[in-house]
Structures are given as structure tokens and as C-alpha cells.
Amino acid sequence: MVEIGKGKYIFGMVKVGERGQVVIPKEAREKFDIKPGDSLLVLGDEEKGIALVKADLMKSFALKILESLEERE
């Protein structure tokens, strides 16, 4: 693992298996508290690439957005 900026890391390279699976490096799983059974959201941008985000983080983010919309009514 190499820290390339505050809170930004390179964890190394992984290979995509025949079924499209990748193994998330142990250091990345530990750093981001990814455990077996966790759901990850796959985001993609054709110019910038792919990102994996823990689904529970996105859920809490979406709830905060909805709550702020309700407060404006």
C-alpha cells in the first residue's frame, strides 16, 4: 500500500478472473472495514474508471440528502 495523498492510496494490482471476479487486497479491506457479506456499489465513469463504495455508506448519504430535502419543505 502506498499513500499518494491524504486519505488516498494505491493498494497494488489485481487480476480479473474468468468470471469477472477480483480479489480486494487485504490492506484495502482492513483500511475500509470491508468484511465478508458486505455489499459494494460499483460506480463507473467511462473517462475516469471504476470505483467500489460500501453500500451502507451510500445508503446513509442518500438518507441525508432526503432528510435535507424534507427540511426545505
N, CA and C atoms as an extended XYZ file, in Angstrom:
219
Properties=species:S:1:pos:R:3:atomname:S:1:resname:S:1:resid:I:1 pbc="F F F"
N         0.855       -1.175        0.000 N   MET     1
C         0.000        0.000        0.000 CA  MET     1
C         0.898        1.235        0.000 C   MET     1
N         0.529        2.180       -0.856 N   VAL     2
C         1.265        3.439       -0.946 CA  VAL     2
C         0.261        4.570       -0.776 C   VAL     2
N         0.520        5.442        0.179 N   GLU     3
C        -0.343        6.612        0.344 CA  GLU     3
C         0.144        7.674       -0.632 C   GLU     3
N        -0.736        8.089       -1.549 N   ILE     4
C        -0.351        9.050       -2.583 CA  ILE     4
C        -0.861       10.452       -2.292 C   ILE     4
N        -1.582       10.599       -1.226 N   GLY     5
C        -2.133       11.878       -0.791 CA  GLY     5
C        -2.904       11.607        0.480 C   GLY     5
N        -3.317       12.641        1.165 N   LYS     6
C        -4.040       12.439        2.420 CA  LYS     6
C        -5.317       11.631        2.167 C   LYS     6
N        -5.347       10.424        2.703 N   GLY     7
C        -6.510        9.550        2.564 CA  GLY     7
C        -6.644        8.887        1.211 C   GLY     7
N        -5.628        8.971        0.354 N   LYS     8
C        -5.671        8.382       -0.982 CA  LYS     8
C        -4.550        7.355       -1.094 C   LYS     8
N        -4.895        6.152       -1.580 N   TYR     9
C        -3.953        5.041       -1.573 CA  TYR     9
C        -3.926        4.286       -2.888 C   TYR     9
N        -2.812        3.640       -3.139 N   ILE    10
C        -2.717        2.620       -4.178 CA  ILE    10
C        -2.433        1.318       -3.443 C   ILE    10
N        -3.283        0.325       -3.665 N   PHE    11
C        -3.145       -0.949       -2.962 CA  PHE    11
C        -2.497       -2.031       -3.813 C   PHE    11
N        -2.099       -1.707       -5.017 N   GLY    12
C        -1.485       -2.695       -5.892 CA  GLY    12
C        -2.432       -3.091       -7.003 C   GLY    12
N        -2.020       -4.088       -7.760 N   MET    13
C        -2.812       -4.535       -8.899 CA  MET    13
C        -3.502       -5.852       -8.578 C   MET    13
N        -4.649       -6.054       -9.211 N   VAL    14
C        -5.365       -7.322       -9.110 CA  VAL    14
C        -5.707       -7.771      -10.522 C   VAL    14
N        -5.946       -9.068      -10.684 N   LYS    15
C        -6.343       -9.609      -11.985 CA  LYS    15
C        -7.815       -9.967      -11.947 C   LYS    15
N        -8.467       -9.788      -13.062 N   VAL    16
C        -9.861      -10.164      -13.203 CA  VAL    16
C        -9.895      -11.635      -13.613 C   VAL    16
N       -10.648      -12.433      -12.854 N   GLY    17
C       -10.771      -13.853      -13.156 CA  GLY    17
C       -11.722      -14.102      -14.312 C   GLY    17
N       -11.839      -15.364      -14.712 N   GLU    18
C       -12.686      -15.754      -15.831 CA  GLU    18
C       -14.147      -15.346      -15.638 C   GLU    18
N       -14.597      -15.314      -14.405 N   ARG    19
C       -15.991      -14.964      -14.118 CA  ARG    19
C       -16.152      -13.482      -13.779 C   ARG    19
N       -15.126      -12.678      -14.045 N   GLY    20
C       -15.196      -11.247      -13.796 CA  GLY    20
C       -14.950      -10.864      -12.350 C   GLY    20
N       -14.421      -11.776      -11.557 N   GLN    21
C       -14.199      -11.516      -10.137 CA  GLN    21
C       -12.801      -10.959       -9.894 C   GLN    21
N       -12.709      -10.105       -8.880 N   VAL    22
C       -11.415       -9.593       -8.429 CA  VAL    22
C       -11.323       -9.804       -6.922 C   VAL    22
N       -10.105       -9.897       -6.439 N   VAL    23
C        -9.869      -10.005       -5.007 CA  VAL    23
C        -9.432       -8.633       -4.513 C   VAL    23
N       -10.139       -8.106       -3.514 N   ILE    24
C        -9.762       -6.820       -2.926 CA  ILE    24
C        -8.594       -7.088       -1.968 C   ILE    24
N        -7.473       -6.396       -2.156 N   PRO    25
C        -6.310       -6.644       -1.308 CA  PRO    25
C        -6.640       -6.496        0.182 C   PRO    25
N        -5.985       -7.335        0.988 N   LYS    26
C        -6.212       -7.354        2.433 CA  LYS    26
C        -6.064       -5.965        3.050 C   LYS    26
N        -5.028       -5.239        2.669 N   GLU    27
C        -4.819       -3.902        3.245 CA  GLU    27
C        -5.995       -2.978        2.943 C   GLU    27
N        -6.551       -3.079        1.742 N   ALA    28
C        -7.701       -2.248        1.373 CA  ALA    28
C        -8.932       -2.661        2.180 C   ALA    28
N        -9.140       -3.971        2.339 N   ARG    29
C       -10.286       -4.450        3.139 CA  ARG    29
C       -10.175       -3.972        4.576 C   ARG    29
N        -8.968       -4.019        5.126 N   GLU    30
C        -8.765       -3.573        6.503 CA  GLU    30
C        -8.960       -2.059        6.628 C   GLU    30
N        -8.373       -1.293        5.714 N   LYS    31
C        -8.447        0.165        5.760 CA  LYS    31
C        -9.892        0.653        5.661 C   LYS    31
N       -10.698       -0.022        4.831 N   PHE    32
C       -12.075        0.418        4.599 CA  PHE    32
C       -13.103       -0.473        5.287 C   PHE    32
N       -12.649       -1.323        6.200 N   ASP    33
C       -13.522       -2.177        7.011 CA  ASP    33
C       -14.509       -2.967        6.153 C   ASP    33
N       -13.990       -3.614        5.110 N   ILE    34
C       -14.809       -4.455        4.237 CA  ILE    34
C       -14.719       -5.880        4.741 C   ILE    34
N       -15.874       -6.437        5.050 N   LYS    35
C       -15.943       -7.778        5.628 CA  LYS    35
C       -16.736       -8.700        4.697 C   LYS    35
N       -16.544      -10.028        4.821 N   PRO    36
C       -17.346      -10.957        4.016 CA  PRO    36
C       -18.837      -10.679        4.216 C   PRO    36
N       -19.571      -10.662        3.129 N   GLY    37
C       -21.007      -10.409        3.202 CA  GLY    37
C       -21.387       -8.949        3.001 C   GLY    37
N       -20.416       -8.024        3.085 N   ASP    38
C       -20.709       -6.612        2.832 CA  ASP    38
C       -21.114       -6.433        1.372 C   ASP    38
N       -21.993       -5.483        1.126 N   SER    39
C       -22.389       -5.155       -0.236 CA  SER    39
C       -21.603       -3.931       -0.691 C   SER    39
N       -21.112       -3.995       -1.924 N   LEU    40
C       -20.382       -2.883       -2.510 CA  LEU    40
C       -21.138       -2.391       -3.735 C   LEU    40
N       -21.197       -1.096       -3.885 N   LEU    41
C       -21.810       -0.475       -5.044 CA  LEU    41
C       -20.703       -0.220       -6.059 C   LEU    41
N       -20.921       -0.636       -7.302 N   VAL    42
C       -19.935       -0.441       -8.354 CA  VAL    42
C       -20.351        0.789       -9.161 C   VAL    42
N       -19.489        1.801       -9.151 N   LEU    43
C       -19.746        3.024       -9.899 CA  LEU    43
C       -18.772        3.076      -11.058 C   LEU    43
N       -19.181        3.689      -12.165 N   GLY    44
C       -18.286        3.756      -13.304 CA  GLY    44
C       -18.414        5.054      -14.072 C   GLY    44
N       -17.300        5.505      -14.584 N   ASP    45
C       -17.223        6.683      -15.439 CA  ASP    45
C       -16.323        6.280      -16.603 C   ASP    45
N       -16.825        6.374      -17.822 N   GLU    46
C       -16.056        5.909      -18.971 CA  GLU    46
C       -14.711        6.613      -19.119 C   GLU    46
N       -14.585        7.821      -18.604 N   GLU    47
C       -13.319        8.547      -18.710 CA  GLU    47
C       -12.428        8.361      -17.486 C   GLU    47
N       -13.037        8.203      -16.300 N   LYS    48
C       -12.253        8.165      -15.065 CA  LYS    48
C       -12.047        6.767      -14.509 C   LYS    48
N       -12.917        5.817      -14.824 N   GLY    49
C       -12.727        4.455      -14.358 CA  GLY    49
C       -13.836        3.957      -13.455 C   GLY    49
N       -13.510        2.935      -12.672 N   ILE    50
C       -14.461        2.238      -11.810 CA  ILE    50
C       -14.120        2.511      -10.347 C   ILE    50
N       -15.154        2.605       -9.518 N   ALA    51
C       -14.962        2.766       -8.074 CA  ALA    51
C       -15.889        1.811       -7.340 C   ALA    51
N       -15.426        1.292       -6.227 N   LEU    52
C       -16.240        0.461       -5.341 CA  LEU    52
C       -16.515        1.249       -4.073 C   LEU    52
N       -17.778        1.290       -3.654 N   VAL    53
C       -18.165        2.027       -2.458 CA  VAL    53
C       -19.033        1.110       -1.606 C   VAL    53
N       -18.772        1.097       -0.301 N   LYS    54
C       -19.613        0.286        0.580 CA  LYS    54
C       -21.052        0.787        0.482 C   LYS    54
N       -21.968       -0.135        0.239 N   ALA    55
C       -23.368        0.222        0.027 CA  ALA    55
C       -23.967        0.929        1.232 C   ALA    55
N       -23.574        0.528        2.450 N   ASP    56
C       -24.154        1.169        3.633 CA  ASP    56
C       -23.747        2.640        3.735 C   ASP    56
N       -22.556        2.998        3.232 N   LEU    57
C       -22.150        4.408        3.219 CA  LEU    57
C       -23.005        5.208        2.254 C   LEU    57
N       -23.281        4.630        1.101 N   MET    58
C       -24.112        5.321        0.117 CA  MET    58
C       -25.551        5.432        0.617 C   MET    58
N       -26.014        4.428        1.333 N   LYS    59
C       -27.372        4.471        1.875 CA  LYS    59
C       -27.495        5.621        2.871 C   LYS    59
N       -26.520        5.752        3.770 N   SER    60
C       -26.590        6.834        4.759 CA  SER    60
C       -26.467        8.195        4.068 C   SER    60
N       -25.658        8.279        3.011 N   PHE    61
C       -25.529        9.518        2.253 CA  PHE    61
C       -26.868        9.879        1.586 C   PHE    61
N       -27.515        8.893        0.981 N   ALA    62
C       -28.811        9.125        0.333 CA  ALA    62
C       -29.857        9.561        1.355 C   ALA    62
N       -29.855        8.959        2.532 N   LEU    63
C       -30.811        9.346        3.571 CA  LEU    63
C       -30.593       10.790        4.013 C   LEU    63
N       -29.332       11.215        4.129 N   LYS    64
C       -29.041       12.597        4.499 CA  LYS    64
C       -29.562       13.566        3.440 C   LYS    64
N       -29.408       13.205        2.181 N   ILE    65
C       -29.926       14.049        1.100 CA  ILE    65
C       -31.442       14.162        1.206 C   ILE    65
N       -32.113       13.036        1.404 N   LEU    66
C       -33.574       13.049        1.508 CA  LEU    66
C       -34.040       13.846        2.719 C   LEU    66
N       -33.321       13.713        3.835 N   GLU    67
C       -33.681       14.474        5.032 CA  GLU    67
C       -33.538       15.974        4.794 C   GLU    67
N       -32.485       16.380        4.093 N   SER    68
C       -32.293       17.808        3.831 CA  SER    68
C       -33.379       18.339        2.900 C   SER    68
N       -33.852       17.497        1.988 N   LEU    69
C       -34.948       17.912        1.097 CA  LEU    69
C       -36.245       18.088        1.889 C   LEU    69
N       -36.469       17.205        2.855 N   GLU    70
C       -37.667       17.302        3.676 CA  GLU    70
C       -37.651       18.578        4.517 C   GLU    70
N       -36.471       18.966        5.002 N   GLU    71
C       -36.345       20.166        5.836 CA  GLU    71
C       -36.666       21.432        5.037 C   GLU    71
N       -36.475       21.405        3.750 N   ARG    72
C       -36.730       22.574        2.907 CA  ARG    72
C       -38.209       22.764        2.609 C   ARG    72
N       -39.006       21.738        2.813 N   GLU    73
C       -40.448       21.848        2.501 CA  GLU    73
C       -41.190       22.691        3.508 C   GLU    73
